[in-house]
Amino acid sequence: MNLIVLSGMYPSQGNVNGGIFVEKQVIALKKIIDGEIFVVAPIPWSPRLLWYKKKWQLYGKEKKFLIKNNIKVFHPRYFRFPGRHFGIFDPFVIYYGVRSLVRKLISINNGDTIIHAHTILPVGLAAILLKKELKIPVICTAHGGDTYMAPFRSSLYHHQAKTVINNADTVVAVSERLKKIILEILPQSKNVQVVTNGIDHAWLEHKASAGSSQKPLKILSVGRLSIEKGIEELLRAFLLLSTENADSELVLVGKNMTSWLETFLNQHELQHRVKVTGEINHSELSAFYENASVFVLPSHMEGMPTVMFEAMGVGLPVIISDVGGVSEVIQNNVNGLLIKAGDWKDLYCKLKLLLDDDKLRARLGAEARKTVEMHYTWDINAGKMQKIYSMIR
């Protein structure tokens, strides 16, 4: 059996950490699948007249083919209409952008091929169009926003999502909560399974000293610095905390999506207490986790956040909003602390609790690490996916 992984999310020159979880799953699958894996990661066609914008310049310079981690990765182009209002057409232009390549990959590998698409929309629908044309099985993984946001933008988007769920051989949700939403979109669906994300087993070699009282105590958050990721609540909580705890620092790792962050830090004289690193290559992230005392993810919405597993895997105590599938992994006050999304006072109280108690940090961190080691690695994930592939062949 050969596998074509069709995903609009995959690390590339323009987005080094984009879809890192897809790449990690592919690497784990490569170890156990008896056949070839091809990654087809389409990107927008970028004419030179748009290269004055860095994003479009990187699209244009992206290699169309490369071999990475001994896996063949293709970046075919598709025409993307400018603006969000044309997103309803994305599945169709992606389909036309990849169909000749997918047909070629199937023909040269004797046809025994499965397509594994990532996201219900837009890529999932493109995969269903390929299924109808090429008569091959399709699995679609729902990750989060593609399921609890995209299908509810309009009746047309909702119809597209129903088409994917109804026609995919199997739909994989990364959490039970996401599965519930899928069944709300198409209640009679019987092809939905849950396979949770994870981390590399090698990641467990990294260890944080969560229970150490060595100062300063570092609060780490990894992800886009944006409103939906809870950056505003985190800064408000830390502002109050900083007046009471002079030995704490906040480290923000991720692309800054706000226009007011620097002004906020200057106004409140937090420049020396808050470190903003910008986007960091994933291969360099382990050092930030290892040097942290607490990990925080106060998002307003998530599917099943990979950074949560990464923090838990190194033994960090985590404070995370109870959104998406988070509470399926985190038992409050057992292997982490849950907070209400958007509630900066709750976040402040949980941060203060952990910073004031070395033993609590150590206990929660140890339990977090044990949870991930036993249940949430990419090898475990790949084993479950292999069983699904075998069932639909």
Secondary structure, DSSP 8 states (H G I E B T S, - for coil): -EEEEEES----SS-TTTTHHHHHHHHHHHTT-SS-EEEE--EE---GGGTTSHHHHHHHHS-SEEEETTEEEE--EE---SSGGGGGGHHHHHHHHHHHHHHHHHHTTTT-EEEEEESIIIIIHHHHHHHHHH---EEEEE-SHHHHTGGGS-HHHHHHHHHHHHHSSEEEESSHHHHHHHHHHSTT---EEE----B-GGGGG----TT---SSEEEEEES-BSGGGTHHHHHHHHHHHHHH-TTEEEEEES-B--SSHHHHHHHTT-TTTEEEEE---GGGTHHHHHT-SEEEE--S--SS-HHHHHHHHTT--EEEES-TTGGGT--BTTTBEEE-TT-HHHHHHHHHHHHT-HHHHHHHHHHHHHHHHHH-BHHHHHHHHHHHHHHH-
